[in-house]
């Protein structure tokens, strides 16, 4: 229980599940990239989501790690 003894609301549980699924699926990677690019490389263009995903897939193809398929 949280301070005051109140239980988590359905909205809080849903937000936690959504966060977890975005993390394990890799969907939040673009958000982290944009945050990093704007913070550490101001003034440089930020890749679109489409370009980011293409670059990410190209990197996976160039550097395969242990994966099932």
N, CA, C and O of each residue as an XYZ file, in Angstrom:
276
protein
N       0.810     -1.200      0.000
C       0.000      0.000      0.000
C       0.855      1.266      0.000
O       1.988      1.270      0.482
N       0.303      2.309     -0.536
C       0.985      3.592     -0.598
C       0.791      4.331      0.713
O      -0.019      3.928      1.548
N       1.539      5.417      0.893
C       1.335      6.204      2.122
C      -0.134      6.561      2.283
O      -0.807      6.917      1.316
N      -0.605      6.466      3.467
C      -2.015      6.724      3.730
C      -2.864      5.483      3.584
O      -4.065      5.525      3.851
N      -2.263      4.364      3.163
C      -2.970      3.109      3.086
C      -3.806      2.902      1.840
O      -4.491      1.884      1.741
N      -3.783      3.827      0.877
C      -4.623      3.644     -0.312
C      -3.959      2.686     -1.292
O      -2.740      2.701     -1.464
N      -4.757      1.873     -1.917
C      -4.256      0.918     -2.907
C      -4.053      1.635     -4.234
O      -4.537      2.749     -4.432
N      -3.332      0.985     -5.137
C      -3.122      1.555     -6.462
C      -4.440      1.588     -7.217
O      -5.266      0.684     -7.094
N      -4.622      2.640     -7.997
C      -5.830      2.735     -8.809
C      -5.660      1.897    -10.068
O      -4.548      1.504    -10.422
N      -6.758      1.634    -10.731
C      -6.725      0.892    -11.986
C      -5.862      1.650    -12.994
O      -5.100      1.036    -13.740
N      -5.976      2.960    -13.020
C      -5.192      3.787    -13.940
C      -3.694      3.619    -13.675
O      -2.911      3.519    -14.620
N      -3.292      3.586    -12.422
C      -1.874      3.416    -12.080
C      -1.377      2.034    -12.476
O      -0.257      1.891    -12.965
N      -2.195      1.029    -12.269
C      -1.817     -0.331    -12.663
C      -1.668     -0.394    -14.174
O      -0.689     -0.939    -14.683
N      -2.644      0.167    -14.896
C      -2.582      0.176    -16.354
C      -1.333      0.912    -16.841
O      -0.667      0.445    -17.764
N      -1.007      2.054    -16.235
C       0.182      2.824    -16.627
C       1.450      2.000    -16.405
O       2.369      2.040    -17.223
N       1.497      1.262    -15.314
C       2.660      0.417    -15.045
C       2.795     -0.715    -16.043
O       3.897     -1.014    -16.502
N       1.688     -1.343    -16.378
C       1.707     -2.429    -17.366
C       2.110     -1.877    -18.729
O       2.909     -2.486    -19.440
N       1.557     -0.727    -19.088
C       1.897     -0.092    -20.376
C       3.388      0.222    -20.436
O       4.036     -0.053    -21.446
N       3.947      0.803    -19.354
C       5.381      1.113    -19.305
C       6.200     -0.166    -19.503
O       7.137     -0.192    -20.301
N       5.846     -1.209    -18.785
C       6.582     -2.467    -18.863
C       6.555     -3.033    -20.283
O       7.591     -3.433    -20.812
N       5.385     -3.065    -20.891
C       5.274     -3.615    -22.243
C       6.069     -2.791    -23.254
O       6.690     -3.360    -24.152
N       6.063     -1.466    -23.125
C       6.841     -0.614    -24.029
C       8.342     -0.865    -23.854
O       9.098     -0.833    -24.825
N       8.764     -1.110    -22.628
C      10.185     -1.371    -22.376
C      10.620     -2.711    -22.963
O      11.630     -2.777    -23.664
N       9.876     -3.771    -22.689
C      10.299     -5.095    -23.155
C      10.128     -5.259    -24.657
O      10.833     -6.062    -25.269
N       9.210     -4.519    -25.264
C       9.013     -4.624    -26.708
C       9.985     -3.737    -27.490
O      10.142     -3.902    -28.699
N      10.631     -2.803    -26.805
C      11.552     -1.896    -27.485
C      10.877     -0.655    -28.036
O      11.533      0.184    -28.652
N       9.582     -0.528    -27.824
C       8.850      0.610    -28.368
C       9.323      1.938    -27.788
O       9.239      2.965    -28.461
N       9.813      1.936    -26.567
C      10.250      3.177    -25.934
C      11.653      3.597    -26.374
O      12.120      4.667    -25.982
N      12.324      2.789    -27.168
C      13.690      3.109    -27.606
C      13.740      4.425    -28.377
O      14.678      5.203    -28.204
N      12.746      4.684    -29.221
C      12.747      5.926    -29.991
C      12.615      7.130    -29.060
O      13.292      8.140    -29.253
N      11.760      7.029    -28.069
C      11.595      8.132    -27.116
C      12.906      8.428    -26.405
O      13.269      9.590    -26.225
N      13.620      7.375    -25.998
C      14.925      7.569    -25.349
C      15.936      8.177    -26.309
O      16.731      9.031    -25.916
N      15.913      7.739    -27.581
C      16.816      8.295    -28.584
C      16.566      9.793    -28.759
O      17.513     10.579    -28.767
N      15.299     10.195    -28.900
C      14.973     11.611    -29.090
C      15.435     12.425    -27.889
O      16.017     13.498    -28.048
N      15.178     11.919    -26.700
C      15.607     12.611    -25.481
C      17.123     12.779    -25.471
O      17.627     13.862    -25.175
N      17.849     11.713    -25.793
C      19.310     11.761    -25.830
C      19.806     12.735    -26.895
O      20.688     13.553    -26.632
N      19.239     12.646    -28.099
C      19.686     13.496    -29.206
C      19.487     14.972    -28.876
O      20.375     15.791    -29.113
N      18.340     15.302    -28.339
C      18.073     16.710    -28.017
C      18.921     17.210    -26.863
O      19.329     18.372    -26.854
N      19.191     16.356    -25.894
C      19.984     16.750    -24.733
C      21.467     16.838    -25.066
O      22.124     17.819    -24.718
N      22.005     15.806    -25.745
C      23.448     15.715    -25.948
C      23.937     16.220    -27.295
O      25.137     16.425    -27.480
N      23.028     16.424    -28.234
C      23.414     16.875    -29.574
C      22.466     17.970    -30.062
O      21.865     17.840    -31.128
N      22.331     19.045    -29.288
C      21.398     20.109    -29.692
C      21.839     20.715    -31.025
O      23.031     20.832    -31.308
N      20.879     21.084    -31.810
C      21.182     21.685    -33.094
C      21.352     20.681    -34.215
O      21.328     21.063    -35.385
N      21.524     19.402    -33.891
C      21.636     18.371    -34.917
C      20.247     17.813    -35.201
O      19.403     17.746    -34.308
N      20.013     17.410    -36.454
C      18.680     16.860    -36.771
C      18.423     15.553    -36.022
O      19.339     14.771    -35.765
N      17.163     15.340    -35.684
C      16.724     14.116    -35.012
C      16.059     13.236    -36.066
O      15.208     13.699    -36.825
N      16.456     11.964    -36.106
C      15.860     11.034    -37.066
C      14.361     10.898    -36.821
O      13.890     10.974    -35.686
N      13.633     10.697    -37.898
C      12.209     10.382    -37.768
C      12.103      8.977    -37.169
O      13.075      8.222    -37.167
N      10.931      8.640    -36.668
C      10.743      7.288    -36.116
C      11.026      6.238    -37.179
O      11.643      5.210    -36.898
N      10.577      6.499    -38.390
C      10.788      5.547    -39.482
C      12.282      5.339    -39.748
O      12.739      4.204    -39.879
N      13.043      6.445    -39.828
C      14.486      6.340    -40.049
C      15.181      5.651    -38.871
O      16.093      4.845    -39.056
N      14.734      5.983    -37.662
C      15.304      5.357    -36.471
C      15.103      3.844    -36.501
O      16.038      3.085    -36.249
N      13.886      3.412    -36.809
C      13.596      1.974    -36.836
C      14.380      1.280    -37.941
O      14.843      0.154    -37.755
N      14.537      1.936    -39.089
C      15.334      1.365    -40.183
C      16.796      1.214    -39.745
O      17.415      0.174    -39.969
N      17.336      2.261    -39.120
C      18.714      2.220    -38.617
C      18.874      1.115    -37.565
O      19.865      0.386    -37.562
N      17.903      1.008    -36.693
C      17.933     -0.012    -35.637
C      17.920     -1.424    -36.236
O      18.657     -2.304    -35.790
N      17.077     -1.624    -37.246
C      17.023     -2.943    -37.888
C      18.315     -3.237    -38.636
O      18.808     -4.364    -38.601
N      18.868     -2.235    -39.314
C      20.143     -2.419    -40.014
C      21.247     -2.809    -39.035
O      22.072     -3.670    -39.340
N      21.265     -2.182    -37.862
C      22.259     -2.522    -36.837
C      22.079     -3.956    -36.354
O      23.062     -4.669    -36.154
N      20.844     -4.381    -36.168
C      20.590     -5.767    -35.745
C      21.051     -6.748    -36.810
O      21.571     -7.817    -36.488
N      20.864     -6.394    -38.077
C      21.303     -7.272    -39.162
C      22.827     -7.336    -39.247
O      23.396     -8.393    -39.521
N      23.485     -6.198    -39.011
C      24.953     -6.158    -39.058
C      25.586     -6.855    -37.862
O      26.650     -7.463    -37.983
N      24.939     -6.768    -36.716
C      25.500     -7.312    -35.475
C      24.512     -8.265    -34.824
O      23.941     -7.950    -33.780
N      24.304     -9.433    -35.432
C      23.344    -10.369    -34.839
C      23.845    -10.892    -33.487
O      25.018    -11.228    -33.326
N      22.946    -10.948    -32.548
C      23.243    -11.520    -31.237
C      22.391    -12.762    -31.088
O      21.667    -13.158    -32.000
N      22.492    -13.352    -29.945
C      21.688    -14.562    -29.707
C      20.210    -14.193    -29.786
O      19.714    -13.437    -28.951
N      19.526    -14.705    -30.754
C      18.088    -14.523    -30.891
C      17.517    -15.743    -31.587
O      18.238    -16.495    -32.243
N      16.261    -15.924    -31.443
C      15.669    -17.169    -31.917
C      15.579    -17.261    -33.433
O      15.691    -18.358    -33.980
N      15.379    -16.134    -34.138
C      15.120    -16.220    -35.572
C      16.042    -15.316    -36.377
O      15.949    -15.276    -37.604
